[in-house]
Every structure is written in C-alpha cells, then in structure tokens.
Amino acid sequence: MNILCAGAAQGLVKAFQGVFLELTGAKVEGRFGAVGAMKEALLAGEPCDVMIVTEAMVSSLQADGRLVAGSEAALGRVRTGIAVRAGDALPAIATPDDLKAALLAASSIYLPDAQRSTAGIHFASVLERLGIAEEVSSRLRSFPNGATAMRELAADRRAGAIGCTQITEIKYTPGIALVGALPEAFELATTYSAAVSATARQPDLARRLVELIAGPRSRCLREQGGFELTPTTGRAD
C-alpha cells in the first residue's frame, strides 16, 4: 500500500505501519512531505492508494476525481506551534509582541517550505504581519517539510535556535520541546483527512488503512501526538 502523506501525520502513519502489516499482511510504503508536494506527486502519477493531506485539499481532489468521494475520514485538527531544542529556555510567545521578541532574539529560525507546506506558508505570512520578515531573512532555515526542519533544529548546537511547524511534527521529533501554539492573533488550526485514491490497486484494503489511521484504534495516539479530536473527527465519539 502506497501513502502520500502530509508531514503533520508522518509520526502517526509510521506508528501504524507494523500494525497494518500484522492485521493484513500488506506493507505500507509512505512518502511524506509538504501538502503541496504530495498533491504534485499524485497529479504526476506517483503510485498512491491512500492520501493524507488537509481536509480542504481532500475535498478539492475528490471533486477532480483524484480521490474517491465518500472515502474520507478526518484524523483531527492540528495547530501550528513554536519549538526550541529540548533543555533550552522556553521563550514567551503568548502575544504577538512576545513572539516578535522571541524571533528577533533567535540565532536561527527553522521552518518548512514556505511555498508548499501549510505551516511554512502561514509562518511566512506571520513574519510579514509582525514586520520582521526582512530583518530575520538571513536567519531563516527552510526545509522541504516540518519533520526535517525540526530534526535540523534539534541538531543545531548554537544557543537561541527556534522553529515553527505543525505541533504534531514537533511532538514526534526527539530533542525538541514544544513552546506552545502561535498566539491567537496568528492561530492556524488545520484539519487533516485520509482518503482512498481513485487509482488504488486494492480499494477495500485502502479503506481498511484509512479506518485504522483515522478510527477509534488510533484515537489515543492521535491525541498524544498533537491532533485535537471532536465527536465528529476521526470517529472519536
């Protein structure tokens, strides 16, 4: 089974690869990255049985006939947050002024692709709204996805490094500490969904994978990993 998956759900999918193999005998091969890159891969014809991207993108791809209508299931809502290396002092970020001061004081600022990733696009707009985009541009460290950006942040040995991406990617990265979600004025909460691809080789098996990842069995792991669930999100009622 081939999955094209947003980086925000990478840790969750990897946690269930072994479970799905044990249940079905089918191996899950995942490609993870920015949602824009995942869409590009699907449209280019890359093998895909299940896709996990933003709810809005799932709906759009269903309308285009690329994903199977009615096969979607929500994993949960994910906020965008700020991270530092584990053990570093947690900067104040509760207000826009706090966040601005923290970013101006940072030695390096790690973020995912500001052109194709949900969090990267949003964070770039936050820097513009704070009026510091040009001032911090030389300290920006951009990577193809949030997971890679956070791994690089964890490896940065200079004092004062900071990062921004989806909270799920922060929580699944060793050596990283979550400071908190962006201030309310800049809040971004994105719902991610899984759906069966129109080109799935085994649609029934693909539906079982969607059910496993977004169903009751994964609820605790999703909550621990930073997904916010509601009674209608991922069958979490």
C-alpha angles and dihedrals in degrees: 000000000000121000128192102200139181113240091243090071098038096104092048094050093047090050090058101041092093093043092053091048090052093047099044109011088239121127118224116221112191134194112196132193149099114340091241091055091049091053090049090051092051093048090048090059101254110164109270133169098164130020127199116192138122118319090242092053092048090054092048093049091047090053088053092050094246094115126037113262113239094017095099126113126181119237094194144269121299126198125211114244148178124251139188132184115286109267095025120118112270110240122221111260103156095114134033090252091051091050092047091052092048093051094046089052094048120110091209134005118212122202142153124255108310092207104048109018124083095226095040094053091048096046091051088055090049090055089051092049091050089052095234104100094110094040094056098033094104090055097051115114109193125190134180093260142005095255091059092044091054093047089053090048090053089053095049107107097189118105118252103029116152137181144196130208142113113321092235090060090049094050094049095051117091115226094029129108124204112232093186145273121307115275114279092255089061099032118148118185115176127190115218124204138187123220139172117258119239087232096051110142092211108025095180092053090046090054089052089054091051090050092050095049097041102028135089094280092067097041099103093044091049092051092047090049096054105270113135111218132202130185089269098041116097094338089291096150 
